[in-house]
Amino acid sequence: MGKLFNKSKKDVSTGYFFVNTGAIKNEELGKHNSIRIGGKADYFVEPKTIKELVKIIKFCKQNKISYYILGNGTKVVFSDNGFRGVVICTKKLNELTKRKNTVCAMCGVNLFSLNRFLIKNSLSGLEFSYGIPGTMGGAIFMNAGAYGGDIGSFVQKLQVFDGKKIRIIKGKDLTFSYRKSVVSEKSYIVLRAWLKLKNGNKHQIEAKCQEYFSKRKISQPLETFNFGSTFKKTNGIIAGKIIDNLGLKGVKINGAQISTVHGNFIINKNNATMKDVKDLIDFIKNKVYENYGVWLEEEVIFVGDKK
């Protein structure tokens, strides 16, 4: 099953290393992303500490083993051929602490959990993110946002791993833009984020969170397997609106379908594959270009072997 399972001494020692970290061999990746697509990873591991996460990454780099950092898997589609290497999931790195109105969140903190923590501590600012099914690391990486707000506006400083050492980013080096960040531009790995928020009324904060969540339930296919918004805004064009205008809602390619609820969502209707999703994305992009002269840019990330 790939290079990690050869009989060389190096591969045997590699296997021992990952087994000792609690890694699972041949794990089905479709269980670990929101659209439920993907074959098997050679190894799948969930580090329990930041130190362990960094140790695993360093080991992969030193031994030239491919690895992928996964949070909630809400913007990821894995190949049906799987991933030759190690998928490192951050979900167990979920510690939350606060000092006054500043919250420190580890990379694996779920945004639902973060918002519940903020409600409990009467801290306001991130209500717009309630219902975004991602983790802190992914949210920072792509500067997640909705309803006019974005996570980057609240970041005070970041702890990241640059591939060689752990470093702190703050001040003028904290650059964020639409669906981009210093982390994505430099391929850093988020370890912790410090968010500066405002003191508020607990009941008002909770009511605002529920208001945003209600909007999502009405306008998005939350009960389906999907990866959230498929396309970014391009030249001010709202993808969902023009896809709807073109009458493309409900269009299917094999198991992948454009949602009938929201045009910017692709759902796994019936055992969709990565190819089905890619083909449907290409179909949409071509139709939009033919009619509007604009090439849409997708948010989703495709990961894994092409063979």
C-alpha positions in Angstrom: 0.0 0.0 0.0 2.5 2.7 -0.9 6.1 3.4 0.1 5.5 3.2 3.9 4.8 -0.5 3.7 8.0 -1.7 2.0 10.3 -4.1 4.0 13.3 -1.8 4.4 14.6 -1.0 7.8 13.6 2.7 7.3 10.0 1.8 6.5 9.8 -0.5 9.5 11.1 2.2 11.8 8.7 4.6 10.3 5.8 2.3 11.0 7.0 1.9 14.6 7.1 5.7 15.0 3.5 6.3 13.9 2.2 3.3 15.8 3.7 4.8 18.9 1.9 8.0 18.3 -1.4 6.2 18.2 -1.8 6.4 14.5 -4.3 4.3 12.6 -3.2 2.4 9.4 -5.3 2.5 6.3 -7.9 4.9 7.7 -10.9 5.8 5.5 -10.6 9.5 4.9 -14.3 9.9 3.9 -15.1 9.6 7.6 -13.0 12.7 8.3 -14.3 15.4 5.9 -17.7 17.0 5.7 -18.6 15.9 2.1 -17.7 12.2 2.9 -15.4 11.6 0.0 -12.0 9.9 0.1 -10.0 6.7 0.1 -7.5 5.4 2.7 -4.5 7.2 4.2 -1.4 5.1 4.9 -1.6 6.6 8.4 -4.0 8.8 10.3 -3.0 10.4 13.6 -4.5 12.8 16.1 -1.7 14.3 18.3 -2.8 15.2 21.8 -0.3 18.0 22.4 1.3 20.8 20.4 4.7 19.2 21.1 3.6 15.9 19.6 2.2 17.7 16.5 5.5 19.4 15.9 7.4 16.2 16.5 5.3 14.3 13.9 5.7 17.0 11.3 9.5 17.1 11.9 9.7 13.4 11.6 7.8 13.5 8.3 10.1 16.2 6.9 13.2 14.4 8.0 12.1 11.1 6.4 10.5 12.8 3.3 7.1 11.5 4.1 4.1 13.3 2.7 1.7 14.7 5.3 -1.5 16.7 5.3 -2.8 18.8 8.3 -6.5 18.3 8.7 -9.0 20.1 11.0 -12.7 19.5 10.6 -12.3 18.7 6.9 -14.9 21.2 5.8 -13.1 22.5 2.8 -11.3 19.3 1.8 -12.0 16.6 -0.8 -9.7 13.6 -0.6 -8.9 11.4 -3.6 -10.7 8.1 -3.9 -7.2 6.6 -4.2 -6.5 7.9 -0.7 -3.4 9.6 0.6 0.1 8.1 0.4 1.5 9.4 3.6 0.2 10.7 6.9 -2.9 12.7 7.6 -2.5 14.6 10.9 -5.8 15.7 12.4 -5.8 18.5 15.0 -9.2 17.9 16.6 -7.7 16.9 20.0 -5.8 20.1 20.2 -8.8 21.9 21.6 -7.7 23.8 24.7 -9.4 27.2 25.3 -8.2 29.8 27.9 -8.9 33.4 28.5 -7.3 36.4 30.2 -9.7 39.4 30.5 -11.1 39.9 27.0 -8.4 37.9 25.2 -9.0 34.3 24.3 -6.2 31.8 23.4 -7.4 28.9 21.2 -5.5 25.9 20.0 -5.6 25.1 16.3 -8.1 22.2 16.7 -10.7 24.2 18.6 -14.1 23.9 16.8 -15.8 27.2 16.1 -19.0 26.0 17.7 -17.1 25.3 20.9 -15.3 28.6 20.7 -18.6 30.5 20.4 -20.1 28.6 23.3 -17.0 29.5 25.3 -17.4 33.2 24.3 -21.1 33.2 25.2 -20.3 31.7 28.7 -17.7 34.4 29.3 -19.8 37.3 27.8 -17.3 38.1 25.0 -18.6 39.5 21.8 -17.3 39.8 18.2 -17.4 36.4 16.6 -21.1 35.9 16.5 -21.0 35.8 12.7 -18.9 32.6 12.9 -21.5 30.6 14.8 -22.4 27.8 12.5 -19.2 27.8 10.4 -18.2 24.1 10.9 -14.4 24.6 10.9 -11.5 24.7 13.4 -9.4 27.6 14.5 -6.4 26.5 12.3 -8.5 26.3 9.2 -10.3 29.5 10.0 -7.1 31.4 10.4 -5.5 29.8 7.3 -8.3 31.0 5.0 -9.4 34.0 7.1 -12.9 32.5 7.4 -15.7 35.0 7.4 -19.4 35.6 6.9 -22.0 38.3 7.1 -19.4 41.1 6.8 -17.1 39.7 9.5 -13.9 37.8 9.3 -11.7 36.0 11.9 -8.6 37.9 11.0 -10.0 41.2 12.4 -9.8 39.7 15.9 -6.4 38.0 15.8 -3.9 39.7 18.2 -1.1 37.2 17.7 -0.4 33.7 16.3 1.9 30.9 17.4 2.9 28.9 14.2 5.3 26.3 13.1 7.3 27.3 10.0 8.6 23.8 9.3 11.8 24.3 11.3 10.8 26.2 14.5 7.9 27.6 16.5 7.5 31.3 16.1 5.1 34.1 17.2 3.6 36.4 14.6 2.0 39.7 15.7 1.7 43.4 14.8 2.4 44.4 11.3 3.3 40.9 10.3 -0.3 39.8 10.9 -1.7 40.2 7.3 -5.2 39.1 6.4 -7.3 39.6 3.3 -10.2 38.0 1.6 -9.8 34.2 2.2 -6.1 34.7 2.7 -3.7 35.1 5.6 0.0 35.3 6.4 -0.3 31.6 7.3 -1.6 30.6 3.8 0.9 32.8 2.0 3.9 31.4 3.9 2.6 27.8 4.4 2.8 28.1 8.1 1.0 25.7 10.5 -1.2 27.4 13.1 -0.6 26.1 16.6 -2.4 28.8 18.7 -4.3 32.0 18.1 -5.0 34.9 20.5 -8.2 36.7 19.8 -9.0 40.1 21.3 -12.8 40.5 21.8 -15.2 42.9 23.4 -17.0 42.5 26.7 -20.8 42.2 26.1 -24.1 41.0 27.4 -24.2 37.2 27.5 -27.9 37.0 26.5 -27.5 39.4 23.6 -24.4 37.5 22.3 -26.3 34.2 22.4 -29.3 35.7 20.7 -27.0 37.1 17.9 -25.4 33.7 17.5 -28.7 32.0 17.1 -29.8 34.7 14.6 -26.9 34.0 12.4 -27.4 30.2 12.7 -31.1 30.5 11.8 -30.1 32.4 8.6 -27.7 29.5 7.7 -30.4 26.9 8.4 -32.8 28.7 6.0 -30.4 29.4 3.2 -27.9 26.5 3.3 -28.2 22.7 2.9 -26.9 22.0 6.4 -28.5 18.5 6.5 -26.4 17.3 3.5 -22.8 16.2 3.0 -21.1 19.2 1.6 -18.0 21.4 2.0 -19.6 24.7 2.5 -19.3 27.5 -0.1 -17.7 26.2 -3.3 -16.5 29.5 -4.8 -15.1 32.8 -3.6 -16.5 36.1 -4.5 -14.8 37.1 -7.7 -14.8 40.8 -8.9 -17.7 41.4 -6.6 -19.8 38.6 -8.2 -21.7 36.5 -5.7 -21.3 33.0 -7.0 -24.5 31.5 -5.5 -26.6 34.3 -7.1 -25.3 33.9 -10.6 -25.4 30.1 -10.5 -29.1 30.4 -9.5 -29.7 32.9 -12.3 -28.3 30.4 -14.8 -30.8 27.8 -13.6 -28.0 25.4 -12.5 -29.5 24.5 -9.1 -30.0 20.7 -9.0 -27.6 19.9 -11.9 -25.8 16.6 -11.2 -22.7 14.9 -12.5 -22.9 11.3 -11.3 -23.0 11.5 -7.5 -22.3 15.2 -7.1 -25.1 17.8 -7.3 -25.5 21.5 -7.1 -27.7 22.1 -4.1 -31.3 23.0 -4.8 -31.2 25.2 -1.7 -28.0 27.3 -2.4 -26.3 27.5 -5.7 -22.8 27.9 -4.2 -23.0 24.5 -2.5 -22.1 21.2 -4.0 -23.5 18.1 -2.2 -22.6 14.4 -2.1 -25.9 13.2 -3.4 -25.1 9.6 -4.1 -21.6 8.2 -3.5 -19.8 11.1 -5.2 -16.1 10.9 -6.1 -13.5 13.5 -6.2 -13.7 13.4 -10.0 -17.5 14.0 -9.9 -16.9 17.1 -7.8 -14.1 18.4 -10.0 -16.1 17.8 -13.1 -19.1 19.7 -11.7 -16.9 22.6 -10.6 -15.5 22.8 -14.1 -19.0 22.7 -15.6 -20.1 25.6 -13.4 -17.0 27.7 -14.1 -17.4 27.2 -17.8 -21.1 28.2 -17.7 -20.3 31.3 -15.7 -17.5 32.3 -18.0 -19.7 31.8 -21.1 -22.4 34.1 -19.6 -20.5 36.5 -17.4 -16.9 36.5 -18.7 -15.6 35.7 -15.2 -13.6 32.7 -14.0 -14.8 31.7 -10.6 -12.2 30.6 -8.1 -13.0 27.7 -5.8 -12.4 27.6 -2.0 -12.3 23.8 -1.8 -8.9 22.0 -1.6 -8.4 18.7 -3.4 -5.9 16.3 -1.6 -4.4 13.0 -2.5 -3.2 10.7 -5.3 -4.3 11.3 -8.8 -3.7 7.7 -10.0 
